Amino acid sequence: MRVDAIAAALALTLFLYSAMQLTVRIHVVEAPVLRAARGERVPTCRLTSNLTETGLSYLYTYDNGTLVKLVCGP
């Protein structure tokens, strides 16, 4: 019984650690128009199949080894 409790606590700890590491690696990027206005390099944003209720779409891409969530305009 005690071994099961230790294993469950260890599994929960590892799960929470991995979840926190994932959120560190995901960044929400501003709309490409705003980034272009600041002179930044803007990746192409042509995704139209993931439309939300607000009319925005999202494109996931890698930028310098980091997963980036690109918010595209309507």
C-alpha positions as a printed NumPy array, in Angstrom:
array([[  0.   ,   0.   ,   0.   ],
       [  2.78 ,   2.422,   0.866],
       [  4.625,   1.612,  -2.381],
       [  1.48 ,   2.479,  -4.358],
       [  1.242,   5.853,  -2.626],
       [  4.887,   6.615,  -3.338],
       [  4.495,   5.586,  -6.989],
       [  1.361,   7.737,  -7.341],
       [  3.107,  10.742,  -5.785],
       [  6.093,  10.288,  -8.077],
       [  3.864,   9.981, -11.154],
       [  1.952,  13.129, -10.183],
       [  5.194,  15.034,  -9.609],
       [  6.588,  14.009, -12.995],
       [  3.318,  14.9  , -14.727],
       [  3.185,  18.368, -13.159],
       [  6.849,  18.99 , -13.966],
       [  6.376,  18.036, -17.63 ],
       [  3.221,  20.168, -17.885],
       [  5.06 ,  23.203, -16.509],
       [  7.959,  22.675, -18.901],
       [  5.549,  22.552, -21.853],
       [  3.934,  25.874, -20.948],
       [  7.369,  27.483, -20.765],
       [  8.08 ,  26.422, -24.363],
       [  4.767,  27.644, -25.867],
       [  4.509,  31.355, -26.61 ],
       [  1.515,  33.244, -27.962],
       [  2.674,  35.531, -30.739],
       [  0.891,  38.746, -31.628],
       [ -0.913,  39.205, -34.915],
       [  1.521,  39.229, -37.859],
       [  0.484,  42.754, -38.845],
       [  1.687,  44.176, -35.519],
       [  4.967,  42.285, -35.745],
       [  5.553,  43.533, -39.295],
       [  4.891,  47.109, -38.178],
       [  7.759,  46.774, -35.694],
       [ 10.044,  45.503, -38.451],
       [ 10.203,  41.917, -37.182],
       [ 10.435,  38.847, -39.389],
       [  6.882,  37.571, -39.836],
       [  6.186,  33.939, -40.786],
       [  3.488,  33.279, -43.353],
       [  0.07 ,  32.86 , -41.763],
       [ -2.269,  31.16 , -44.232],
       [ -4.093,  28.683, -41.974],
       [ -7.872,  28.915, -42.407],
       [ -9.203,  25.578, -41.142],
       [ -8.843,  26.239, -37.386],
       [-11.283,  29.135, -37.12 ],
       [-12.585,  29.978, -33.661],
       [-15.799,  31.755, -32.693],
       [-14.005,  35.103, -32.866],
       [-12.845,  34.483, -36.43 ],
       [ -9.187,  34.104, -35.486],
       [ -7.117,  31.166, -36.626],
       [ -4.003,  29.685, -35.092],
       [ -0.837,  28.382, -36.69 ],
       [  1.683,  26.374, -34.688],
       [  5.264,  26.651, -35.888],
       [  8.806,  26.33 , -34.571],
       [ 10.949,  29.427, -34.151],
       [ 14.515,  28.941, -32.887],
       [ 13.61 ,  25.549, -31.409],
       [ 10.563,  26.857, -29.541],
       [  6.957,  25.926, -30.308],
       [  5.109,  29.138, -31.212],
       [  1.344,  29.656, -31.409],
       [  0.811,  32.235, -34.146],
       [ -2.478,  34.154, -33.885],
       [ -3.762,  35.04 , -37.359],
       [ -6.306,  37.762, -38.029],
       [ -9.793,  37.189, -39.449]])
